């Protein structure tokens, strides 16, 4: 019975972000229609370049996945699993779908569960670290690109959220069984991390891929903006993407649906783009990075499950 009671809530959690996006589109239909009209008139060559850059985004993800384990992973199946993970990522919030696919893939490669979980934890740590470092580098390179104070969350809310996280962590650590499991997990994770960073091939793959992925994603946004004739400097657009991706990551929506769009439009407008142009750029970016690879990703996911790779 409890599982049946929770089921509607899970369905609502999965359906809510697309519903909110649909409501926003209906409420702002003239703005959305103007964005679609601009996108139809975009330069096809730059749009094809955006698709090519999007396809290349799978490569740094594979590098990171290989960089978090000591064992050599099969290249073809690793690439296929990450294509499938992109589709699964839109079913569960906070990247859980992609992590589930990757966890099953690592287990299928003979990596024990504790070390597979530690690899996912290292990936989850490396990705935001790389984004924040990239953010700092872009701010140094283009200090006047964004008025960060206009889009930064309220300091009081951040302090309240941080306090809630600390309180929850303290409550969990107060339970002896949970503390034992976490201690064992951290020992495994730290042991593997030290071993990985003694092997140049692994730590170069890990950190190179972690920095390359957001840079490639920002490249997709740049090429879509160029297709629409946006006059913003490239560094400004890249900085807008990095800021928006970090802000959207605070909202655990499946695939970032809803949160990414809102954050990207706000960041581009703050950088100096017109609202209609920013909307058209974000529509094109999300079509290329989310909806275009969704069908092939779902087909690859189905094939890997049928062949028991996952």
HUURFEN-V852770 format. One record per backbone hydrogen bond with DSSP energy under -1.0 kcal/mol. CO is the residue of the C=O (numbers start at 1). NH is the residue of the N-H. E is the energy in kcal/mol with one decimal. If there is no record, write none. Layout:
co/nh/e
CO/NH/E
CO/NH/E
This chain:
co/nh/e
1/5/-2.4
2/6/-1.9
3/7/-1.3
6/10/-2.0
7/11/-2.3
8/12/-2.7
9/13/-2.5
10/14/-1.9
11/15/-2.1
12/16/-2.6
15/19/-2.0
16/20/-2.7
17/21/-2.3
18/22/-2.5
19/23/-2.5
20/24/-2.5
21/25/-2.8
22/26/-2.5
23/27/-2.6
24/28/-2.4
28/32/-2.5
29/33/-3.3
30/34/-2.2
31/35/-2.0
32/36/-2.4
33/37/-2.5
34/38/-2.3
35/39/-2.2
36/40/-2.1
37/41/-1.1
39/42/-1.4
43/47/-1.7
44/48/-2.4
45/49/-1.9
46/50/-2.1
47/51/-1.9
48/52/-2.2
49/53/-2.4
50/54/-2.3
51/55/-2.3
52/56/-1.6
54/57/-1.2
55/58/-1.1
56/59/-1.2
57/61/-1.1
58/62/-2.1
59/63/-2.1
60/64/-2.3
61/65/-2.4
62/66/-2.4
63/67/-2.3
66/69/-1.2
74/78/-2.4
75/79/-2.5
76/80/-2.4
77/81/-2.5
78/82/-1.6
79/83/-1.9
80/84/-2.3
81/85/-2.1
82/86/-1.4
84/88/-2.2
85/89/-1.8
87/90/-1.4
88/91/-1.8
89/255/-1.1
93/96/-1.9
95/99/-1.9
96/100/-2.6
97/101/-2.0
98/102/-2.4
99/103/-2.8
100/104/-2.2
101/105/-2.1
102/106/-2.9
103/107/-2.3
104/108/-2.0
105/109/-1.2
106/111/-2.1
107/110/-1.6
112/116/-2.4
113/117/-2.6
114/118/-1.8
115/119/-2.0
116/120/-1.9
117/121/-2.1
118/122/-2.2
119/123/-2.2
120/124/-2.6
121/125/-1.4
122/126/-2.7
123/127/-2.2
125/129/-1.6
126/130/-2.5
127/131/-2.0
128/132/-2.5
129/133/-2.3
130/134/-2.6
131/135/-2.4
132/136/-2.2
133/137/-2.4
134/138/-2.4
135/139/-2.3
136/140/-2.3
137/141/-2.1
138/142/-2.6
142/145/-1.7
146/148/-1.3
147/150/-2.0
148/152/-1.6
154/158/-2.1
155/159/-2.4
156/160/-2.4
157/161/-2.7
158/162/-2.7
159/163/-2.4
160/164/-2.1
161/165/-2.2
162/166/-2.5
163/167/-2.4
164/168/-2.4
165/169/-2.6
166/170/-2.4
167/171/-2.2
168/172/-2.2
169/173/-2.5
170/174/-1.1
172/175/-1.6
175/179/-2.5
176/180/-2.3
177/181/-2.1
178/182/-2.7
179/183/-2.2
180/184/-2.3
181/185/-2.4
182/186/-2.8
183/187/-2.2
184/188/-2.0
185/189/-2.8
186/190/-2.8
187/191/-2.1
188/192/-2.4
189/193/-2.5
190/194/-2.3
191/195/-2.0
192/196/-2.7
193/197/-2.1
195/198/-1.0
196/199/-1.7
199/202/-1.3
199/203/-2.1
200/204/-2.4
202/206/-2.7
203/207/-2.4
204/208/-2.0
205/209/-2.0
206/210/-1.9
207/211/-1.9
208/212/-2.2
209/213/-2.3
211/215/-1.2
212/216/-2.9
213/217/-2.6
214/218/-2.5
215/219/-1.6
216/220/-1.6
217/221/-1.8
218/222/-2.3
219/223/-2.4
220/224/-2.3
221/225/-2.3
222/226/-2.5
223/227/-2.0
224/228/-1.3
225/230/-2.6
226/229/-1.3
227/43/-2.4
233/237/-1.8
234/238/-2.5
235/239/-2.4
236/240/-2.2
237/241/-2.1
238/242/-2.4
239/243/-2.5
240/244/-2.3
241/245/-2.9
242/246/-2.0
243/247/-2.4
244/248/-2.9
245/249/-1.4
247/250/-1.2
248/251/-1.8
251/253/-2.4
253/256/-2.2
254/257/-1.9
256/260/-2.8
258/262/-1.9
259/263/-2.3
260/264/-2.7
261/265/-2.4
262/266/-2.2
263/267/-2.4
264/268/-2.7
265/269/-2.5
266/270/-2.3
267/271/-1.7
268/273/-2.5
269/272/-1.1
274/278/-3.0
275/279/-2.5
276/280/-2.5
277/281/-2.4
278/282/-2.3
279/283/-2.5
280/284/-2.4
281/285/-2.5
282/286/-2.7
283/287/-2.4
284/288/-2.1
285/289/-2.5
286/290/-2.2
286/291/-1.5
287/292/-2.6
293/297/-2.0
294/298/-2.4
295/299/-2.3
296/300/-2.4
297/301/-2.4
298/302/-2.3
299/303/-2.3
300/304/-2.6
301/305/-2.0
302/306/-2.4
303/307/-2.1
304/309/-2.5
304/310/-1.2
305/308/-1.1
